[in-house]
Amino acid sequence: MRVAMYYNNRDVRLEEIPTPKIGPGELLVKVLASGICGSDVMEWYRIKRAPLVLGHEITGEIVAIGEGVERYKIGDRVFVSHHVPCNTCLYCLRGYHTVCETLRNTNFDPGGFAEYIRVPRINVDRGVFVLPHEVPFEDGVFIEPLACVARGQRLARIQPGQTVLVIGSGISGLLHIALARALGAGLVIATDINEYRLKAAQKFGADAVFHAKESALGGRLRRINRNRGADLVIVCTGALPAFTQALQSVDRGGTVLFFAPTDPGVDFPIPFNDFWWNGITLMPSYGASPLDITVAIELIRTGKVPVHEMITHRLSLAETGLGFQLVASAKESIKVIIEPHR
């Protein structure tokens, strides 16, 4: 079968490898759509394992079933989660599924930028979801990123009427904007350094947009928000100036949700007494649990988050290298989708 083999962000090659063979309890899925995630082009993280086949936002069709699989049948349209939790460790039992060791070490074989993937038994057990017929394959690639967004806002306890500031309007930021709007946020404000993305932020629900390089972001926010900061600030970029802006923009009693990592080895000083005095909550969010995936599927099925309109590029497997360049450059693309059988 054909795969897009990753060597670095500028070197993604169309290669041939054997189609995976499945065993008992496993599935073979024909990949029909696979989204390129921002983490796929996070070169410092990916290149140490290269060459490899990336891609974890996939939908497809079951074409073979291993012995003992009873819940699925050949022809089922599915979304497959690449990381799944054990559901029995201390972390899972306390609701922290994304720090489960099993979740951090599970995956399908090879990756989503391939014509077919083998779904291991544990992923079949708790990571395969039948795709509603109302959801096209290409829309289904948003299930994983939207699930991560839904988890972040759930943990941050977003409430109707709150003021939400989203720093960074790439695909994660746009999903946060759209979901905050769907959940009844009172005022949604977005920032970015790219005019194309600022226009997209307005399209998907931001009431106001600011250029991220403005030095007085906190002051502008307060002028349009009754002299208050944001109840919830969501940081969707790893740029350190964004972290500083977040701390300057959150209101007393508010929450800063750190949704994106920095480069490795970066430390960020926090004016602790200010946050102690003002009751600020600082929290991270990584990944998604099976619960969040079911929520994301329903949000897409019902159209509450308009993901279809976020697709800007549909490319063949042979064009995956172009897709990586589009996502890595972060200029005039939102969601880039690879269709391996195109």
N, C-alpha and C positions, 0 to 999 in steps of 0.2 A: 504494500500500500504506500501511498505518497504521504509525506509529512513535511512540515516546515521546520527545519532544524536550526535552532538558535545557537550562534557562536558569539555574537554581540549585537548591539542595536543596529549596526550598519551592515551586518553580515548574517542574513537569515536565508538558508538555502533549501530549495526543493530537493528532497532526497527520497529514496525508496528503502523501506525496512519491512520485515515480515509482518503480516497482519497478526495481531495477538491471538493466541489460542486460549480459549476459556476452559475453566475447570468446574467442578461441582459448586453450585451456589453462585456462579458468576454470570455476567451478561456481556454480550458483544453489542455495542451501540454504534450505529452509523452516524457520524457527526454531520449535522446539517447546518449548524450555525455555531460560531465560536467567537466571542468578543475579545478584543485586545484590551486588557486592563492596564491601568497606569503602573501597577506593580510589575507587569511583564517587562516594562522598559526601565525598571529600576536597576540599572546596570550593575551597580556595586553589589547588589544582592544576588543577581542572577548569574553573572559571568563566572563566578567561582565554581559553578556546577556545569558549565558549558563543555561540550555541546549537549544540548537536550531539546526535547520538544515541550514547549510551554503551552499555555492555554488552559483556563479552568472555568470559563463562563460558557458552558456548552448546552446545546439542546440537540436531540437527534431521535433516532428510531431504533428500537430493539430489533436486531436481525438474527440473534442466536441466544439460546437460553441454556444454562448449565443444569445438570441434574439437581433436582431438589428445589428449584425456584418455582414457586407457586403463585406469587402475587402479581406476576407480570407475564405478558405473552408477546410473541413475535408480532411486530407491527405497532406496538404501543409507542406513542409520542412521549418523550420523557425529558426532564431536566435532571442532570446528575450532579450531585455535590461532590467536589473533589476531596474535601476534608470532612471527616465525620467524627463525633465524639464517642467515647466508650459508654457514656450514660450511667456509669456505676462508680467512678472514682469520687474522691472528696470534692473535687472542683465541680464536676458535673452535678453532683447532688446538691451543691450550694448555688447552682445556676451559672457558674463560670465555665461554660462549655468550651469557650475559645482558648482557655489556658490548659485544657486537657491534653495530656501527652499523646494520647491516641489521635486526637484531632490534628496535632502538629506533625504526625508521621504517617497519615493516610493520604492516598491519592489514587487516581485512575492511571491506566497504562495505555499509551505513553502520556501524552498531553492532548489538549483539545485542538491543536493545530495539526490534525491528522484526519485521515478518512474514517478511521475506526478507533474506538477505545475499548479496552477490557475493563469492566467494572468489577473490582474484587468483592468477595462475599460480604465483608463488613459494610462496604458502601451500598451494596444491594439491599442489605438489611435496614439501613437507616439513612441512605442518601440518594435514593432514586424516587422521583416524584413524577407522577403522570401529568403531562402538560394539558391543561384544559383546551378543548377544541377552539375556543375563542381566542387563544393566544398563539399567534404565529411563531414559528421557530425563531425568527430573528428577534422578536420581542422577548422571548424566553431567555436570551443571554443576559438580560438585565436582572434576572432573578437573584443571582448571587450578589452583585453589587448593591442592589436595592435591599436585600436582606441585611447586609452589613450596615447600611444606612438606618434601616428600621431598628436594628439592635441599638445603635448609638443613640438615637432619639428616645428609644424606650428607657435606656439606662439613665439618660439625662432628664427623664421625666418631663418632657415637653408638655405644655398645657395650652389650651385654646386661649387666644388673646395675648400671648406672650410676644415680646419683641425678640426676633431671631436675627443674628448677624452671621452670615456665612463668609468666611475668608478663604478665597480660592474657588473659582467657578469652573473648574474642570468637570468631568462627568460626575465625580462624587459630590462636588459642591452643588451641581445642578439637581441631582437626585435629592440632596438635603433640602434645597429650596422648594422643589416640587412637593416633597413629603410634608415639610413644615406647613406649606400652604394648604395641603389636603387635610392636615390635622387641626387646622383652625388658628394658626398663628395670626396675631393681630397685625404685626408689621414685620416684613421680611426684607432685609438689606443684604446686598452681596458686594463683594470686592473681587478684583482681579487686576493683573497688569496688562491684560489683553483685551482690546476693544471688542473683538469678535465674541469672546466669552461673556463680556459684560452685556452685550446685546442678547445673548442666549439666556443669561440670568433673568433679564426682564421678561423674555418670552415665556419662561417656565415658572414665573411667579414672584420675582423680586419686585417690591414696591419702589425701591431706590437702589442705584448702583453707584459705587465710588471706585475711583482708581486706587489700587492698593498702595501706590507710592506716595499718596497724600500723607503728609506728616501730621495733619490735624484730623485724622479719621475719627478719633473719639469725640472731638468737639463737634464735627458735622453730624455725627450720629445723635448726639444729645440735642442739637438744635431741631431735629425733626422728630424727636421722641420725648417731648415734654421734659427736657432737661434731665433725661435719664439715659443710662447705658442700656445695653441689651441684657435681657433676662437669660438668654442662651447664646453663647458665641461658639460656633463650630469651625474649627481650623482644619481646612482640607488641603493644606500645603505644608511641606516640610521646611519652607524658608523661614529662617529665624526672625526676620522682621515681622512676619505674620504672627509669631508667638507674642512678640512685644505688643503689637496692635491689639491682640486679643485681651491681654491683661489690662490694657488701657481702656478697653471698650465695654467691659462687663459691668453690669450694675451691682449694687450692694445686694447680697443674697442670691446672686446669679451663679451660673455654671459656665465653665469653659470646657468644651469637649474637644480633645485632641484626636483627630480622626486620621492623621497622616504622620508617618515617621519622619525623622530627620535623617541626614546622612549618619553613618556610624561614627561613634566616638564624640558626638556633639553633646555638650552640657549646656543647660540654660538656667541662668540664675533667676530666682523668684523673690520679689520683695515680700518676704513672709509676713511681716507684721501688718502690712496693708491688707493681705488676704485674711489673716486671722481677725483683724478688726472689722472687716466688712463682710465676713461670712461667705467668702467666695469658695465654690467647689471647683476643683480642677480634676478632670477625669479623662482617661483614655478609652478608646474603643477599637477593638480589632476583631475582624471576622464576624461570623454569624452562626447561630445554632439552628437545628432543624425547625424549631418554633418560628424563628425569624424568616426562614425560607417559606414556610406556609403562609405567613403574613404577606410576604413579598409577592407570592403567586396570586393571592387574592387582590392585592392592590393593582397588579397589572391586569388581571382578568376583568376587573370592574372599571378599568380606565381611570382610577383615581390619581394615578401617577402616569402622565402621558409619555411613556418611554419611546413609543414608535417614532415620535417626532424628533427624538434625540439622535437617531441614526443619520450619520452624514456620509458614510462610505460603506459599500458592500463590495468586497474583493474576493478573488479566487485564492486558492491555496498558493498558487505560484506567485501571487502578489503580496504575500504576507510580509516580505521585507519592506515594501512600500508602506504597508499598514503600520509597521513598527516605526518607520521614519515619521509618519504623520502624527502618531501618538507621542513620540519622543520630542518632536519639535513644539508641540502644544500651541499650535497657531490656529489654523482654520479647520479643525475637526472636532467633533464631540465624541460620537461613538463609531468606532471602526469595527466592522464585522467581517470575519472570514467565513466563506462558504466553501468547504472542502470539496464538494461534489459539483460545484458550479461549472 
